[in-house]
Amino acid sequence: MSSKGMDYEFERGMVDFKSGEFQSAVNRWEALLAGNPNSDTLNYFLGTAYLELGYSAQAIQNLHKVSENSQSKFVDDANWYLALAYILEDKKDEARQALIRTNHPLKAELLNQLDEK
């Protein structure tokens, strides 16, 4: 697929995502990820789409890749969503570790909630 075709498919996935058509976005982006498995952009958006669909284990796989890439522009948000996915999986220690690595404005509040449970 040409770069132009890849760009179109990614953008079409973004339209799907923003329209709440998360499964359609996942289908498009998974096909693109097969050719570029280390893409922080694809892994980030796939992770958030999986989280929207309630597939926290899949979200963790994608978001974890981004959270380990300190050069990614998505690293801060990836850690936030990674923490949310870990909470859904009842993995509180992992959630705390992800929260420590984010600067999300609700970080302290969520850490306090985790400590109360």
C-alpha positions, -999 to +999 in steps of 0.1 A: +000+000+000+013+035-008+020+060+018-010+080+005-032+049+009-020+044+044-027+080+053-062+077+039-069+045+059-055+061+091-076+092+086-107+072+078-101+053+110-099+086+128-133+096+114-147+062+125-132+067+160-145+102+164-180+090+153-180+063+179-174+035+154-146+020+174-146-015+159-144+000+124-114+021+135-098-009+150-102-030+118-086-002+097-058+004+121-050-033+128-044-037+091-020-008+091-003-020+122+006-052+105+029-033+082+042-009+110+041-027+143+062-002+162+041+029+152+034+048+184+005+066+167-012+034+156-006+016+189-019+046+209-051+050+189-057+012+188-052+011+225-077+038+232-102+023+207-099-011+224-105+006+257-136+022+244-148-012+232-141-027+267-112-049+256-088-038+283-063-067+277-059-057+241-057-020+251-029-028+275-009-045+248-010-015+225-007+012+251+022-005+269+043-003+237+037+035+236+043+040+274+078+025+270+087+050+242+098+081+261+102+099+227+065+094+217+043+125+219+016+101+232+035+087+261+018+108+288-017+101+276-008+064+269+002+060+306-031+075+317-052+052+295-029+023+304-037+029+341-074+029+333-071-004+314-051-019+343-079-008+367-104-026+346-082-057+348-080-053+386-043-048+384-039-020+409-001-021+412+004-018+375-022+010+374-003+029+401+030+025+381+013+039+350-002+067+369+032+077+384+045+081+348+017+105+337+010+142+343-027+138+338-047+164+359-067+137+376-036+116+385-036+124+422-074+118+425-072+084+409-041+074+429-060+083+461-090+062+450-067+033+443-052+037+478-087+037+494-096+003+479 
